[in-house]
Amino acid sequence: MKLVTSEQMRNIDREAIDIKKIPSLELMENAGRGIAQAIIQSLFYNINNRKVIIFCGKGNNGGDGFVVGRYLFQAGCEVTIYYPSPENKLSVDASENCNKAKKLNINMHEIDSIDSLPNNLAADFIIDAVFGNGFAGAPRGLLGDMIEYINNQDITTIAIDMPSGLNADNGQYEGCVVQADYTFTLALPKLGMYVSPGRELSGEIKIIPIGIPDDVTENFNLKTDLLTTQKISSLLPSRKPDGHKGDFGKILCIAGSSGLTGAAILTAKTALRSGCGLVKVACPHSILPTIASSVTEATLAPLPDVKKSGHLALRGLGELLELANDNDAVIIGPGLGQHYETKELVKRFVARCDKPMIIDADGLNALVKFTEILKEKRTQCVLTPHPGEFYRLTGNKASNDIQKRITQVSSFAKEYGVVLILKGSPTLIADTDGKVALNPTGNNGMATGGSGDVLSGIIGTLLGQSVSAYDSACGAVYIHGLSGDFGTEEIGARSLIAGDLVDYLPEAFQFFEL
């Protein structure tokens, strides 16, 4: 599912109308009918006699609102529509559908002020059709008052296309914005609805087809995807009914150091819980007992310490490369520490390893000022920086502007030939060809130590099961976030810890198997 900016959506609409000769009124009719059907089918078991109040703006978003009102009225709802005076200022298509609604004797009110409205409306839900895609700036006058009025009602609110006042490009707003419980967005999801605060303001998002042909969208070569349940379900590998542990991937986890054993433990546990057949943890000899007692299902490979410091020594490189050759994928970095010998080991390993690998945490720190090594790699590679690690790697801060951030991750992935996961809200995944996916799952409860180690374990499992690096990254990020969502729903964001993410992984995976 492609994500669009407001300009991209306008251009797609324009091509559908001008090139494909689809009348704009037909698209509006499709939109309104689709929203009404979605309301009936997904929100209310029995729509008959439900009271709905619709606030329409002057433009085509208001026109969509008139169409929705007409279909809900015909389905048995008690519909009231408020729209701005004077009526002759409505857009051509909105005016056409306003007149159609009037012919059905729907309860309609042309208003020039909200002062005549009661302080508290009596309705089952409100529909916001004031502003749609393309609005920018601060809502003013009557339309701004409508937004404030909607927010003051303690009634379920459904936004058409976008919460009115929200910027479709960046998720920001000026002045006031509708706080929607649901947003029924038209044709394609808008980028700003997946970036805070737009993410929170949009509520539950449903995408409504409006009859734009697929080839119109394809003509625009859109580069940003929204990860969906359907997409992730399609890329998860099936499990052979008669499979043995060797069929489900063998992972080498190079992780852990003195004081950072938890990272190795979390990564290994996650890989096992994600369905990996065999997990081997390669760690400094001195910390082996701690890891062995915590991850009894994994096998261990003790490696030389730097003078018994609890950090991997460079002289263990040859053994590590041999171990890698016996596995299907490698995770390197969680909890390795930043001893200079360990950093040198990481750099040489990355350049010489022949197996697909994930570089995380201290593995990334080892590459600071040495990112050119990535161009020497021999295999698929996934990098998983948070914004701080991204800054250290590139010398550039991850932009707060979502479109610029997308450009940053795309450029880095293409330049170095890696799959890049830039963690955050939202997390972005860039492929070697520059395409980018945005992940809609997850929450702030996951902002806790060890969360990244859990992500690496999921990626490693998928990569070890012959899923491509990009698909492994996309699948893992989505499932990781879903596990966090299930955990937060159960115990709350405040109390969520990384171990909980591991505990809720079975529920996250089962979500795709029901």
C-alpha positions in Angstrom: 0.0 0.0 0.0 1.6 3.3 -1.2 1.8 6.4 1.1 1.2 9.7 -0.5 1.7 13.4 0.2 -1.1 15.9 -0.5 0.5 16.9 -3.8 0.9 13.3 -5.0 -2.8 12.6 -4.2 -3.9 15.8 -6.0 -1.9 14.7 -9.1 -3.3 11.2 -9.0 -6.9 12.6 -8.7 -6.1 14.9 -11.6 -4.8 12.2 -13.9 -7.9 10.0 -13.1 -10.1 12.9 -14.1 -8.2 14.4 -17.0 -6.6 11.3 -18.6 -8.8 8.5 -17.6 -11.9 10.7 -18.0 -13.5 9.6 -14.7 -15.9 12.4 -13.7 -15.0 14.1 -10.4 -18.6 13.6 -9.3 -18.3 9.9 -9.8 -15.2 9.8 -7.6 -17.1 11.8 -5.0 -20.0 9.5 -5.2 -17.7 6.5 -4.8 -16.0 8.1 -1.8 -19.3 8.9 0.0 -20.9 5.6 -0.7 -17.7 3.7 0.4 -17.5 5.6 3.7 -21.2 5.1 4.4 -20.9 1.4 3.8 -17.8 1.2 6.0 -19.6 2.9 8.8 -22.5 0.6 8.5 -20.4 -2.6 8.2 -17.6 -1.9 10.7 -18.9 0.4 13.3 -22.6 -0.3 13.9 -24.4 -3.7 14.0 -27.7 -1.9 13.5 -27.6 1.5 11.8 -31.4 2.1 11.8 -32.4 5.2 13.7 -28.8 6.1 14.6 -28.4 9.8 14.9 -25.5 11.3 12.9 -24.5 14.9 12.6 -22.3 15.9 9.7 -20.2 19.1 9.5 -19.4 20.0 5.9 -16.9 22.5 4.6 -17.0 24.5 1.4 -14.8 22.3 -0.7 -14.9 18.7 -2.0 -14.4 17.3 1.5 -17.7 18.9 2.3 -19.1 17.4 -0.9 -18.0 13.9 0.3 -19.9 14.7 3.5 -23.1 15.4 1.7 -22.9 12.1 -0.2 -22.2 10.2 3.1 -25.2 11.9 4.6 -27.4 10.8 1.7 -26.4 7.2 1.9 -26.7 7.0 5.7 -30.1 8.7 5.5 -31.3 6.1 2.9 -30.0 3.4 5.2 -32.3 4.6 8.0 -30.1 7.0 10.0 -31.4 10.3 11.4 -29.1 12.7 9.6 -28.5 16.3 10.3 -26.0 18.3 8.2 -24.5 21.7 9.0 -22.7 23.6 6.2 -21.4 27.2 5.8 -23.3 30.1 4.5 -23.5 31.4 1.8 -24.3 28.2 -0.2 -23.1 29.8 -3.4 -19.5 29.6 -2.1 -19.6 25.8 -2.1 -17.4 24.1 -4.7 -19.2 23.0 -7.9 -19.3 19.3 -6.9 -20.2 20.0 -3.3 -23.1 22.2 -4.4 -24.4 19.5 -6.7 -24.4 17.0 -3.8 -25.8 19.5 -1.4 -28.8 19.8 -3.7 -29.2 16.0 -4.0 -29.3 15.8 -0.2 -31.9 18.5 0.0 -34.2 16.6 -2.4 -34.3 13.7 0.1 -35.6 16.2 2.8 -32.5 15.5 5.0 -32.4 17.9 8.0 -30.0 20.5 6.7 -28.8 23.8 8.1 -26.9 26.6 6.3 -25.1 28.4 9.1 -23.0 31.5 9.4 -22.1 31.0 13.1 -22.1 28.1 15.5 -23.8 30.3 18.1 -27.2 28.9 17.1 -26.1 25.3 17.8 -26.7 23.7 21.2 -23.8 23.4 23.6 -24.2 19.6 23.6 -25.4 17.7 20.6 -27.4 14.5 20.9 -26.0 12.0 18.4 -24.4 8.6 18.1 -21.5 10.0 16.0 -20.3 13.1 14.3 -18.7 13.2 10.8 -16.0 15.7 10.1 -16.1 16.8 6.5 -14.7 20.3 6.9 -11.2 20.1 5.4 -9.5 17.2 3.6 -6.3 16.4 1.9 -4.2 19.5 1.0 -5.2 21.8 3.8 -2.3 23.7 5.4 -2.3 26.5 7.9 -4.5 27.5 10.7 -8.3 27.1 10.3 -10.1 30.4 10.7 -13.5 31.8 10.9 -16.6 29.6 10.9 -14.7 26.5 9.7 -12.3 26.9 12.5 -15.2 27.3 14.9 -16.7 24.1 13.5 -13.5 22.2 14.4 -13.5 23.5 18.0 -17.2 22.7 18.3 -16.7 19.1 17.1 -13.9 18.6 19.7 -16.1 20.0 22.5 -18.7 17.3 21.9 -18.3 14.0 23.8 -19.3 12.0 20.8 -17.5 9.5 18.5 -16.0 11.4 15.6 -15.3 10.1 12.2 -13.1 12.2 9.9 -13.4 12.0 6.1 -10.0 11.7 4.4 -8.1 13.6 7.1 -8.9 15.1 10.5 -9.8 18.7 9.6 -6.8 21.0 10.2 -4.2 18.2 9.9 -1.3 18.7 7.5 -1.3 15.6 5.2 2.4 15.9 4.5 3.9 16.0 8.0 1.3 15.3 10.6 1.5 18.7 12.2 -1.2 21.4 12.6 -1.7 25.0 13.4 -4.4 26.5 15.6 -7.0 23.7 15.9 -7.5 20.2 14.5 -10.2 17.6 14.8 -9.4 14.8 17.2 -10.9 11.9 15.4 -11.7 8.4 16.7 -11.8 7.1 13.2 -10.4 8.4 9.9 -11.8 7.1 6.6 -9.1 8.2 4.2 -9.8 8.1 0.5 -7.9 6.1 -2.2 -4.5 6.0 -0.5 -3.2 6.6 3.0 -1.7 10.0 3.6 1.8 10.3 5.1 0.9 12.8 7.8 -1.6 10.4 9.4 1.3 8.1 10.5 3.5 10.8 12.1 2.9 12.2 15.5 0.7 14.1 16.4 -1.2 13.1 13.3 -1.0 9.5 14.2 -2.8 10.1 17.5 -5.3 12.6 16.0 -6.4 10.2 13.3 -7.6 7.4 15.5 -8.3 4.1 13.8 -7.6 4.5 10.0 -9.6 2.8 7.3 -8.8 3.2 3.6 -11.7 3.6 1.3 -11.2 2.8 -2.5 -12.9 5.4 -4.7 -12.4 3.9 -8.2 -9.0 5.2 -9.2 -7.4 2.6 -11.5 -4.2 0.9 -10.3 -2.3 2.0 -13.3 -2.9 5.6 -12.5 -1.2 5.2 -9.1 1.6 3.1 -10.7 2.4 5.9 -13.2 3.6 8.1 -10.4 6.3 5.6 -9.2 5.6 6.2 -5.6 8.6 5.3 -3.4 7.1 5.0 0.1 5.0 2.1 1.3 2.8 1.6 4.3 3.4 -1.8 5.9 0.1 -3.6 6.2 -1.1 -6.9 7.8 -1.6 -8.3 4.3 1.9 -7.5 3.2 3.5 -9.0 6.3 1.4 -12.1 6.1 2.5 -12.7 2.5 6.2 -12.6 3.4 6.3 -14.8 6.5 7.7 -18.2 5.6 5.4 -21.2 6.1 6.5 -24.0 8.4 6.8 -27.5 6.9 4.5 -29.9 8.6 7.4 -32.5 8.7 10.1 -29.9 9.3 13.0 -30.4 11.6 15.1 -27.8 13.5 17.5 -27.4 10.6 14.6 -26.3 8.3 13.7 -23.3 10.5 17.0 -21.5 10.4 20.3 -21.5 12.2 21.4 -18.2 13.7 24.8 -17.1 15.1 24.4 -14.3 17.6 27.7 -12.5 18.3 26.8 -10.5 21.4 27.4 -9.7 25.0 30.3 -8.3 27.1 31.0 -7.7 30.8 28.0 -5.7 32.1 26.0 -6.2 28.9 25.0 -9.8 29.0 21.3 -8.9 29.0 21.5 -7.8 25.3 22.8 -11.2 24.2 20.2 -13.0 26.3 17.3 -10.9 24.9 18.5 -11.4 21.3 18.9 -15.1 21.6 15.6 -15.6 23.4 13.8 -13.5 20.8 15.2 -15.5 17.9 14.1 -18.7 19.6 10.6 -17.3 20.3 10.3 -16.1 16.7 10.6 -19.7 15.4 14.3 -20.1 14.8 15.4 -23.7 14.8 18.9 -23.3 16.3 20.5 -20.3 18.0 24.2 -20.2 18.8 25.5 -17.4 21.0 29.2 -16.5 20.5 30.4 -14.5 23.5 33.5 -13.8 25.6 34.5 -16.8 27.6 34.2 -15.0 30.9 30.5 -14.2 30.5 29.4 -17.6 29.2 28.1 -18.9 32.5 25.7 -16.0 32.9 24.3 -16.4 29.4 24.2 -20.2 29.7 22.0 -20.0 32.8 19.5 -17.6 31.1 19.1 -19.1 27.6 19.1 -22.8 28.1 17.7 -23.5 24.7 20.7 -21.9 22.8 24.1 -23.4 22.3 27.2 -21.4 23.2 30.5 -20.7 21.6 33.0 -19.2 24.1 35.6 -17.0 22.5 38.8 -15.3 23.7 38.5 -12.3 26.0 40.7 -9.3 25.9 42.8 -10.0 29.0 39.8 -11.5 30.7 38.0 -8.1 30.4 34.8 -9.6 29.2 35.2 -8.2 25.7 35.8 -10.2 22.5 39.4 -10.3 21.4 40.6 -9.8 17.9 42.3 -13.2 17.8 38.8 -14.8 17.8 38.1 -13.5 14.3 39.0 -16.7 12.5 36.8 -18.9 14.7 33.9 -16.4 14.3 34.1 -16.6 10.5 34.1 -20.4 10.7 31.1 -20.3 13.0 29.3 -18.0 10.6 29.8 -20.4 7.8 27.9 -23.1 9.7 24.9 -20.8 10.2 22.2 -19.3 7.9 22.4 -15.7 9.3 24.4 -13.7 11.7 23.5 -11.0 14.3 26.4 -8.9 15.4 26.5 -6.1 17.9 24.1 -6.4 20.8 25.9 -5.7 24.0 29.4 -6.1 22.5 30.8 -3.1 24.3 33.3 -0.6 22.7 36.7 -2.0 23.5 39.0 -1.1 20.6 39.9 -4.8 19.9 36.3 -5.7 19.7 35.6 -2.8 17.3 38.4 -4.0 15.1 37.1 -7.5 15.2 33.6 -6.2 14.1 35.1 -4.2 11.2 37.1 -7.2 9.8 34.2 -9.6 10.3 31.7 -7.3 8.4 34.1 -7.1 5.5 34.7 -10.9 5.3 31.5 -12.6 6.4 29.7 -14.5 3.6 26.4 -15.0 5.5 23.5 -12.5 5.7 23.8 -10.3 8.7 22.2 -7.8 11.0 24.5 -5.1 12.5 23.1 -3.6 15.6 24.0 -1.5 18.6 27.8 -1.7 19.3 28.2 -3.3 15.9 27.1 0.0 14.5 29.3 1.9 16.9 32.3 0.0 15.6 31.6 1.3 12.1 31.6 5.0 13.1 34.0 6.7 10.7 34.5 3.4 8.9 31.2 3.1 7.0 33.1 2.5 3.7 33.7 -1.0 5.0 30.0 -1.6 4.2 30.8 -1.3 0.5 33.3 -4.2 0.9 30.7 -6.6 2.4 30.0 -9.8 0.6 26.4 -10.4 1.6 23.0 -8.9 2.4 23.2 -6.6 5.4 20.6 -5.0 7.7 21.5 -2.0 9.8 19.3 -1.0 12.8 20.3 2.4 14.1 18.2 4.6 16.4 18.6 8.4 15.6 21.6 8.7 17.9 23.5 5.9 16.2 22.4 7.2 12.8 24.0 10.6 13.6 27.2 8.9 14.7 27.3 6.8 11.5 26.5 9.6 9.1 27.4 12.9 10.9 23.9 14.1 10.1 21.0 14.3 12.5 17.8 12.4 11.5 15.5 15.1 10.4 12.3 15.9 12.3 10.6 16.5 8.9 9.3 13.1 7.8 9.8 13.7 4.1 13.4 14.7 4.7 14.0 11.7 7.0 12.6 9.4 4.2 15.1 10.9 1.8 18.0 10.4 4.3 17.4 6.7 4.9 16.8 6.1 1.2 20.0 7.8 0.2 22.1 6.0 2.8 20.7 2.6 1.9 21.4 3.2 -1.8 24.9 4.5 -1.3 26.0 1.6 0.9 23.9 -1.2 -0.5 22.3 -2.1 2.8 18.8 -2.4 4.2 18.5 0.4 6.8 16.0 0.4 9.6 15.9 3.9 11.2 14.1 3.3 14.5 11.7 5.9 15.8 8.1 7.0 15.6 7.5 6.0 12.9 10.2 3.5 12.1 11.4 3.6 8.5 12.9 0.8 6.5 14.9 1.5 3.3 16.0 -1.0 0.7 19.1 -1.0 -1.4 17.2 0.5 -4.4 16.0 3.4 -2.3 12.4 2.4 -1.7 11.2 3.1 1.8 8.5 1.5 4.0 6.9 3.1 7.0 5.7 1.0 9.9 2.4 1.8 11.6 2.7 -0.5 14.6 4.3 0.1 18.0 4.0 2.7 20.8 6.0 4.7 23.3 6.0 1.8 25.8 8.7 0.3 23.6 11.0 3.1 24.3 12.9 1.0 26.8 16.3 -0.6 27.1 16.6 -3.9 25.2 13.8 -3.2 22.8 16.3 -3.0 19.9 17.9 -6.4 20.9 14.4 -8.0 20.5 14.1 -6.5 17.1 17.4 -7.9 16.0 16.4 -11.4 17.1 13.2 -11.3 15.0 15.1 -10.0 11.9 17.8 -12.7 12.4 15.2 -15.5 12.5 13.5 -14.3 9.2 16.8 -13.8 7.5 17.9 -17.2 8.6 14.7 -18.7 7.0 15.7 -17.4 3.6 13.5 -14.3 3.6 15.2 -11.4 1.8 16.9 -8.7 3.9 14.3 -6.1 3.1 11.3 -8.3 3.7 13.0 -9.6 6.9 13.4 -6.0 8.1 9.8 -5.1 7.2 8.3 -8.2 8.8 10.4 -7.9 11.9 9.6 -4.2 12.5 5.9 -4.8 12.1 5.8 -7.8 14.3 8.0 -6.1 16.9 5.6 -3.2 17.0 2.6 -5.5 17.1 4.0 -7.3 20.1 4.5 -3.9 21.8 0.9 -3.0 21.0 -0.4 -6.3 22.5 1.7 -5.8 25.6 0.7 -2.2 26.1 -3.0 -3.1 25.7 -2.6 -5.7 28.4 -0.2 -4.0 31.0 0.0 -0.4 29.8 2.8 1.5 28.1 4.4 2.7 31.3 5.2 -0.8 32.6 6.3 -2.4 29.4 9.9 -3.7 29.3 11.9 -5.5 26.6 11.2 -8.9 28.1 7.5 -8.3 27.7 8.0 -7.9 24.0 9.5 -11.4 23.9 6.5 -12.7 25.9 4.0 -11.2 23.6 5.7 -12.4 20.4 3.6 -15.6 20.3 0.4 -13.5 20.2 1.9 -11.3 17.5 2.8 -14.3 15.3 -0.5 -16.0 15.9 -2.2 -12.8 14.6 -1.1 -13.8 11.1 -2.1 -17.5 11.5 -5.7 -17.1 12.5 
